[in-house]
Amino acid sequence: MKLLDKLIIKDFLKTYFFVVLMLILIVLVLDFTEKNDAYIRNDVPAPEILKYMMNYGLYLNNLLTPITVFISVIFITSKMAGRTEIIAILSSGVSFIRMLVPFMISALLIAIVSFFLNGWVLPVATLGVSDFKVRYLEDKRNFDQQNIHIKVAPDTYAYLSRYYTSGNQGYNFTLEQIQDGELIAKLSADRIVWDTTTNAWSVRNWKLREFKEMHEEWSTGERLDTLLSIRPEDFDLPKNHHETLTLPKLQEQIDILLDRGADNINYYRIEKYVRFMSPFAAIILTFIGVIVSSKKTRGGSGFKIALGFLLAFVYIILFLLSRTFAEAGTSYPILAVWIPNIVFALTGLILYKTVPR
């Protein structure tokens, strides 16, 4: 079986990379055709377009992994079944589980590469795609923001009526400390500015109102330096910020938001769960693919490849739905994220009862 193992691994990986390349090229050609007028209208440099297409190709590779793995394993296995090679292998006394070994080794290699791409390469590519769209394809980002509410500590909330990223300053700033539903202190200021020399915020024309048990205390001033657990870049985060962070940076951001008691920490946690969950899709779908296509049929491999597309799309849709449920605030987000893998793993175990012996 060692020689056969090497041949199966070689054919599997070769087919996988071919399918990945073909699907990515098709999507990139369609994407270029759709955006070509915008490239011409906005005078986008050719190197920037090539860089965007490379980044978008990496993004597509991650998105299409369930499809490409499934198509590859079904193509290889159905071809072996059509030549009665699987029957010969099983008739020689090799168990079905043993025959699965080279397929699972290939899937494991793909899963390891996928984990590395998800954790360190894809976030950089996603950031590049987002920056390119903002710079050349979408309306210019509005660099002033209005009515900003942000949680800076478990019991402290900040508000700005308007913030300008160009000068790192905001207007009509308030900082409220609330404990057990009661207002403890409120700091108001006409303006708040980021001081680059001290790397701290400075409030101008401020008023501090503190509520004691039996009285209130007032204090005012022209300038006050204050330490807040937010920085200027926190006001200009892209919508998909959690997708643009490498795995170590993602954990750092989770720790920062955890210290603040921020409400949007769930998005970052779910992104972390997804990056650990998604590589297992290659292993699970390979297991199902071998089972589905191991029987010889008169119709050839065409029907099985179509079935592979269908099952892969079902997996992707289930993944998107489960992620949506997790981000909506379910009590067990990690369980919601793992639902596609759990469902398909159980499906694979049920289908295993039907494999030829």
C-alpha positions in Angstrom: 0.0 0.0 0.0 2.9 2.4 0.4 3.3 2.9 -3.3 -0.4 3.3 -3.7 -0.5 5.7 -0.8 2.0 7.9 -2.5 0.1 7.8 -5.8 -3.2 8.7 -4.1 -1.6 11.6 -2.2 0.1 12.9 -5.3 -3.1 12.7 -7.4 -5.2 14.2 -4.6 -2.9 17.2 -4.0 -2.3 17.7 -7.8 -6.1 17.7 -8.5 -6.8 20.0 -5.5 -4.3 22.6 -6.6 -5.6 22.4 -10.2 -9.2 22.8 -9.1 -8.3 25.7 -6.8 -6.3 27.4 -9.6 -9.1 27.0 -12.1 -11.9 28.3 -9.8 -9.9 31.2 -8.6 -8.9 32.2 -12.2 -12.5 32.0 -13.3 -13.7 34.2 -10.5 -10.9 36.7 -10.9 -11.6 37.0 -14.6 -15.3 37.7 -13.9 -14.4 40.1 -11.1 -11.9 42.0 -13.4 -14.6 42.2 -16.2 -17.1 43.6 -13.7 -14.7 46.2 -12.3 -12.8 47.1 -15.5 -14.9 50.3 -16.1 -14.2 51.4 -12.5 -10.5 50.8 -13.0 -10.4 52.9 -16.1 -12.6 55.6 -14.6 -10.5 55.9 -11.5 -7.2 55.5 -13.3 -6.1 52.6 -11.1 -2.4 51.7 -11.6 -1.8 48.2 -13.1 0.5 47.2 -10.2 -2.3 48.0 -7.7 -4.8 45.9 -9.7 -2.4 42.9 -9.7 -1.8 43.3 -6.0 -5.5 43.4 -5.4 -6.1 40.3 -7.6 -3.4 38.4 -5.6 -5.0 39.3 -2.3 -8.5 38.5 -3.6 -7.2 35.2 -4.9 -6.0 34.3 -1.4 -9.3 35.3 0.0 -11.1 33.1 -2.6 -8.8 30.1 -1.8 -10.0 30.2 1.8 -13.7 30.7 0.8 -13.6 27.9 -1.8 -11.7 25.3 0.3 -14.8 23.2 1.1 -15.7 23.1 -2.6 -12.2 22.4 -3.9 -11.5 19.7 -1.4 -14.8 17.9 -2.0 -14.5 18.1 -5.8 -10.9 16.8 -5.7 -11.6 13.8 -3.5 -14.7 12.9 -5.5 -12.9 13.2 -8.8 -10.0 11.0 -7.6 -12.2 8.4 -5.8 -14.8 8.1 -8.6 -12.0 7.6 -11.1 -10.5 4.8 -9.0 -14.0 3.3 -8.6 -14.7 3.5 -12.3 -11.5 1.5 -13.0 -12.5 -1.0 -10.3 -9.4 -0.1 -8.3 -11.3 0.3 -5.1 -12.8 -3.2 -5.5 -9.4 -4.6 -6.1 -7.9 -2.9 -3.0 -10.7 -4.1 -0.8 -10.6 -7.6 -2.3 -6.9 -7.8 -1.4 -7.8 -7.7 2.3 -7.2 -4.0 2.8 -9.9 -2.4 5.0 -11.8 0.7 4.0 -10.3 2.6 6.9 -6.8 1.7 5.7 -7.7 2.8 2.2 -8.7 6.1 3.7 -5.3 6.8 5.2 -3.7 8.5 2.1 -6.8 10.6 1.6 -6.8 11.8 5.2 -3.0 12.5 5.1 -3.7 14.8 2.1 -6.6 16.4 3.9 -4.5 16.9 7.0 -1.8 18.7 4.9 -4.4 20.9 3.3 -5.9 21.6 6.8 -2.4 22.6 8.2 -1.8 25.0 5.2 -5.3 26.4 5.6 -4.8 27.1 9.3 -1.5 28.9 8.5 -3.3 31.0 5.8 -6.3 31.8 8.1 -4.1 32.8 11.0 -1.3 34.9 9.3 -1.7 35.3 5.6 -5.4 35.8 4.8 -5.9 38.7 7.3 -3.2 40.7 5.5 -4.8 39.9 2.1 -8.3 40.8 3.5 -6.9 44.1 4.7 -5.4 44.7 1.2 -8.7 44.0 -0.5 -10.6 46.3 1.9 -8.1 49.1 1.4 -8.1 48.8 -2.4 -11.9 48.9 -2.5 -12.0 52.0 -0.2 -9.3 53.8 -2.2 -10.4 53.1 -5.7 -13.8 51.5 -6.0 -16.0 52.9 -3.3 -16.9 56.4 -2.2 -14.2 58.1 -0.3 -14.4 57.3 3.4 -15.9 60.0 5.4 -13.2 61.0 7.9 -15.5 62.6 10.4 -17.9 60.5 12.5 -20.9 61.6 14.5 -22.6 60.5 17.7 -20.0 58.1 18.8 -20.7 55.9 21.9 -17.8 53.7 23.1 -17.3 51.7 26.3 -13.9 52.4 27.7 -14.1 50.4 30.9 -16.6 48.0 32.5 -18.5 50.9 34.1 -17.3 53.9 32.1 -18.8 55.2 28.9 -17.6 57.9 26.5 -19.5 59.9 24.0 -18.5 62.4 21.2 -20.9 64.3 19.0 -18.3 64.4 16.2 -14.8 63.1 15.7 -12.2 64.0 13.0 -9.6 61.4 12.2 -7.4 63.9 10.3 -6.6 65.9 13.5 -7.4 63.2 16.1 -9.9 65.4 17.9 -13.5 65.2 18.9 -16.1 67.7 20.1 -18.8 67.7 22.8 -17.1 64.9 24.8 -18.6 63.3 27.9 -17.3 60.5 30.1 -19.7 58.9 32.5 -19.1 56.5 35.3 -22.1 54.4 36.1 -22.4 51.8 38.9 -25.5 49.7 39.5 -27.5 51.9 37.3 -26.6 55.1 39.1 -24.5 57.9 37.7 -21.4 58.4 39.9 -19.4 61.0 37.9 -19.6 62.9 34.6 -16.8 64.6 32.8 -17.9 67.1 30.1 -15.6 68.9 27.7 -15.9 71.1 24.6 -13.1 69.2 22.9 -10.8 66.2 23.3 -7.5 66.0 21.5 -4.9 63.2 21.2 -1.5 64.5 22.4 1.2 62.7 20.3 4.0 63.8 22.7 2.5 62.0 25.8 0.3 59.5 23.9 -2.7 60.5 26.0 -5.9 62.3 25.6 -6.3 66.0 26.6 -9.7 67.5 27.3 -10.3 71.3 26.8 -12.7 73.5 28.7 -13.8 70.7 31.0 -16.4 70.3 33.8 -16.4 67.5 36.3 -19.6 66.7 38.2 -19.3 64.1 41.0 -22.3 62.7 42.8 -21.7 62.0 46.5 -24.2 60.5 49.0 -25.7 63.8 50.1 -24.3 66.4 47.8 -22.6 67.1 44.4 -19.1 68.4 43.7 -18.2 70.6 40.8 -14.8 71.4 39.3 -13.8 73.0 36.0 -10.6 73.8 34.1 -9.2 74.7 30.7 -7.1 71.6 30.1 -6.9 68.1 31.7 -4.9 65.1 30.6 -6.8 61.9 31.0 -5.9 58.3 30.4 -8.4 56.3 28.4 -8.2 52.7 27.2 -8.8 53.9 23.6 -6.6 55.2 20.9 -7.2 57.3 17.8 -7.2 54.2 15.6 -10.2 52.8 17.6 -12.3 55.5 15.9 -11.4 54.5 12.4 -11.7 50.7 12.4 -13.0 49.0 9.2 -16.3 47.1 9.4 -14.4 43.8 9.0 -11.6 44.7 11.4 -11.7 41.3 13.1 -11.0 39.7 9.7 -7.9 41.8 9.1 -6.0 40.8 12.2 -3.5 38.0 12.4 -4.1 35.3 15.0 -1.7 36.9 17.6 -3.1 40.4 17.0 -6.7 39.0 17.2 -5.9 37.6 20.7 -4.4 40.9 21.7 -7.6 42.8 20.5 -9.7 40.3 22.5 -7.7 41.0 25.6 -8.0 44.7 25.1 -11.8 44.6 24.6 -12.1 42.2 27.6 -10.4 44.7 29.8 -12.7 47.5 28.6 -15.8 45.3 28.9 -16.7 46.2 25.4 -19.9 44.9 23.8 -18.4 44.0 20.4 -16.0 41.5 21.7 -18.2 38.7 20.5 -17.2 39.4 16.8 -13.5 38.9 17.6 -14.1 35.8 19.7 -16.2 34.2 16.9 -13.5 35.0 14.4 -11.0 33.2 16.5 -13.3 30.2 16.9 -13.8 30.1 13.1 -10.0 30.1 12.4 -9.6 27.0 14.5 -12.7 25.3 13.2 -12.5 25.8 9.4 -9.3 23.7 8.8 -11.2 20.6 10.1 -13.7 21.0 7.1 -11.0 19.6 4.8 -10.7 16.4 6.9 -14.5 15.9 7.4 -15.4 16.6 3.7 -12.7 14.3 2.5 -14.1 11.5 4.7 -17.6 12.1 3.2 -16.3 12.5 -0.3 -14.5 9.1 -0.3 -17.6 7.4 1.1 -20.0 9.0 -1.5 -17.8 8.3 -4.5 -16.3 4.9 -3.6 -19.1 2.9 -5.4 -18.9 2.2 -9.1 -21.9 3.6 -11.0 -22.9 3.6 -14.6 -23.3 7.3 -14.7 -19.6 7.9 -14.2 -18.1 10.7 -12.1 -20.3 13.5 -13.5 -23.2 13.0 -11.1 -20.8 12.5 -8.2 -19.0 15.8 -9.0 -22.4 17.6 -9.1 -23.3 16.0 -5.8 -20.0 17.2 -4.4 -20.8 20.8 -5.5 -24.2 20.5 -3.9 -22.9 19.2 -0.6 -20.0 21.7 -0.5 -22.5 24.6 -1.0 -24.7 23.2 1.7 -21.7 23.2 4.0 -20.9 26.8 3.1 -24.5 27.9 3.6 -24.7 26.1 6.9 -21.4 27.7 8.0 -22.7 31.2 7.1 -26.0 30.6 9.0 -24.2 29.2 12.1 -21.8 32.2 12.1 -24.8 34.6 11.8 -26.5 32.9 14.8 -23.3 33.1 16.8 -22.8 36.8 16.1 -26.4 37.5 16.9 -25.6 36.7 20.6 -26.3 33.0 21.1 -25.4 31.7 24.6 -22.9 29.2 23.1 -21.1 30.9 20.2 -18.4 28.3 20.0 -21.0 25.5 19.6 -22.8 27.5 17.0 -19.6 28.0 15.0 -18.9 24.2 15.1 -22.4 23.2 14.0 -21.4 22.6 10.3 -18.5 20.3 11.2 -20.6 18.5 13.8 -23.5 17.9 11.4 -21.3 16.8 8.5 -19.2 14.6 10.8 -22.3 12.8 12.0 -23.5 12.6 8.4 -20.2 11.0 7.5 -20.5 8.4 10.2 -24.0 7.5 9.0 -22.8 7.2 5.4 -19.9 5.0 6.5 -22.4 2.2 7.2 -23.1 2.1 3.4 -19.5 1.8 2.2 -18.4 -1.4 0.3 -16.6 -3.9 2.4 
